[in-house]
Amino acid sequence: MMPLMMDSPQEPPQQPSPEASPSPTLHPKQLAIPLPLTPHTTLHMQITTLDTSNLIFLTSTDPSSSASLSALGSFVYAMPNRLQPSDPLCTALCSQNGSIEFANRVAKILARRTEKPIYVGSSVVFGNPTVEEEMAGVRAMVDEVLKIVYGERKG
């Protein structure tokens, strides 16, 4: 075995300056809103806005549910479609039957409205909602998320 020889002393690796660092600073916003047509059900959101994408986690609670029985839910990724802006591209990264459709719908709406890629984790359970109840919940949630993404809501 040959010994390692160094002709000149090695310099320690240079640390990148903070200005050159592309890593984001995470400041997630958390809020809860009652669903408009189902006031006993609360929608909880955690929203993280980044320069290149958004990350949103959604879950719901009602007086009859137990927090210890809450499932992980589905996790999807959606991004704007440059060729057909009205139809964002969406794929499930982790899916669960009860929440995948809601997660896909929300991710597509938010990718189209924000024009940025988005990750959505959802374990929202509506029970047996009517179409009007579910759409009112989606509308209220999208409105609150857009307020945070565009900086209209502080906190």
CORMOJO-V603909 format. One record per residue. N is the residue number from 1. RES is the residue in three letters. OMEGA is omega in radians with two decimals (* if undefined). Layout:
N:RES:OMEGA
N:RES:OMEGA
This chain:
1:MET:-3.09
2:MET:3.09
3:PRO:3.11
4:LEU:3.14
5:MET:3.10
6:MET:3.12
7:ASP:-3.12
8:SER:3.14
9:PRO:3.12
10:GLN:3.08
11:GLU:3.10
12:PRO:3.14
13:PRO:-3.13
14:GLN:3.05
15:GLN:3.11
16:PRO:3.12
17:SER:-3.14
18:PRO:3.14
19:GLU:-3.09
20:ALA:-3.08
21:SER:-3.13
22:PRO:-3.06
23:SER:-3.09
24:PRO:2.98
25:THR:-3.07
26:LEU:3.05
27:HIS:-3.12
28:PRO:3.06
29:LYS:3.12
30:GLN:3.08
31:LEU:3.11
32:ALA:3.12
33:ILE:3.03
34:PRO:3.10
35:LEU:-2.99
36:PRO:-3.09
37:LEU:3.10
38:THR:-2.97
39:PRO:3.12
40:HIS:3.11
41:THR:-3.12
42:THR:3.09
43:LEU:-3.14
44:HIS:-3.09
45:MET:2.94
46:GLN:-3.00
47:ILE:3.09
48:THR:3.12
49:THR:3.11
50:LEU:3.13
51:ASP:-3.02
52:THR:-3.11
53:SER:3.07
54:ASN:3.13
55:LEU:-3.06
56:ILE:3.04
57:PHE:-3.10
58:LEU:2.99
59:THR:-3.13
60:SER:3.07
61:THR:2.99
62:ASP:-3.06
63:PRO:-3.09
64:SER:-3.11
65:SER:3.09
66:SER:-3.13
67:ALA:-3.11
68:SER:-3.12
69:LEU:-3.10
70:SER:3.13
71:ALA:3.13
72:LEU:3.13
73:GLY:-3.08
74:SER:3.12
75:PHE:-3.07
76:VAL:3.10
77:TYR:3.08
78:ALA:3.11
79:MET:3.13
80:PRO:3.12
81:ASN:-3.11
82:ARG:-3.10
83:LEU:3.09
84:GLN:-3.06
85:PRO:-3.12
86:SER:-3.11
87:ASP:-3.13
88:PRO:3.08
89:LEU:-3.06
90:CYS:3.07
91:THR:3.11
92:ALA:3.07
93:LEU:3.08
94:CYS:-3.05
95:SER:3.04
96:GLN:-2.99
97:ASN:-3.05
98:GLY:-3.01
99:SER:-3.02
100:ILE:-3.13
101:GLU:3.12
102:PHE:-3.14
103:ALA:3.10
104:ASN:-3.11
105:ARG:-3.13
106:VAL:-3.12
107:ALA:3.13
108:LYS:3.13
109:ILE:-3.07
110:LEU:3.08
111:ALA:3.13
112:ARG:-3.07
113:ARG:-3.11
114:THR:-3.08
115:GLU:3.10
116:LYS:3.03
117:PRO:-3.08
118:ILE:3.01
119:TYR:3.13
120:VAL:2.99
121:GLY:-3.06
122:SER:2.96
123:SER:-3.13
124:VAL:3.09
125:VAL:3.14
126:PHE:-3.05
127:GLY:3.08
128:ASN:-3.06
129:PRO:2.93
130:THR:3.12
131:VAL:-3.12
132:GLU:3.14
133:GLU:-3.13
134:GLU:-3.14
135:MET:3.09
136:ALA:3.09
137:GLY:3.11
138:VAL:-3.13
139:ARG:3.14
140:ALA:-3.14
141:MET:3.13
142:VAL:3.12
143:ASP:-3.13
144:GLU:3.12
145:VAL:-3.14
146:LEU:3.07
147:LYS:-3.13
148:ILE:-3.12
149:VAL:-3.13
150:TYR:3.00
151:GLY:-3.12
152:GLU:-3.11
153:ARG:3.13
154:LYS:3.08
155:GLY:*
